[in-house]
Amino acid sequence: MNSKTVLITGASSGIGKALALAYAEMGYLVYAGGRNQQRLDELVLENANIKPLVCELTNKKALIAASGDLPQLDILILNAGNCEYINDAVNFDSDLFARVITTNLISVGYCLEAWLKLVKPGGQLVLTSSSAQFLPLPRAEAYGASKAGLSYLAKTLSIDLQNSHIDVSLIHPGFVSTPLTDKNDFPMPSIISTAQAADYIVEGINKRKAEINFPKHFTYLMKLISLLPFSIWKKLATRMNK
């Protein structure tokens, strides 16, 4: 049996759950992080290689307290996140903004403080951002800002962790069918399943890719559009928002 270890946040549902099962089936010892004890207990029943790690990522003290017995890690995947939209920019909802930024970005800092020191030399750090960070999208002031910040964080960490021999991979998924995207009230082109997303991510991590973008035709299109003058994209996005 493979003795390698991986810690995955957001493992009680969506992409995180699919990744936990994928790595467990590969023989990894998987520490599955999440807030929902019941869902994690159900996940453990699916594969004996999975161990639950119940933690609230936005509570720094509780997170560190829950991490006391963790071993050294081969891979640390910080995947947990949330999405809420600003539906009325004039009456800006600062509480919503703070909530999303805290969940998607600030809590990652807490996780790094608690767990990055556990990653072995030669190990890997993986952060899940979003293809939304390639373009400013309608109503995505909070979500897009959090993911753009996360992408910047990952790239700077990839520089500063070179001497520690820790590789950093940055994930930019397109639309993936999860409980989060189920709430969306707009078309989601090229949407894929969580199992497909997990396959892309595992393959990218195995190859130690700096960026893992999928599905490729969708993310390439997003990157291509981002090269346009902003004035052109602004007109297109404004029409989308009507």
Disulfide bonds with the S-S distance in Angstrom:
none
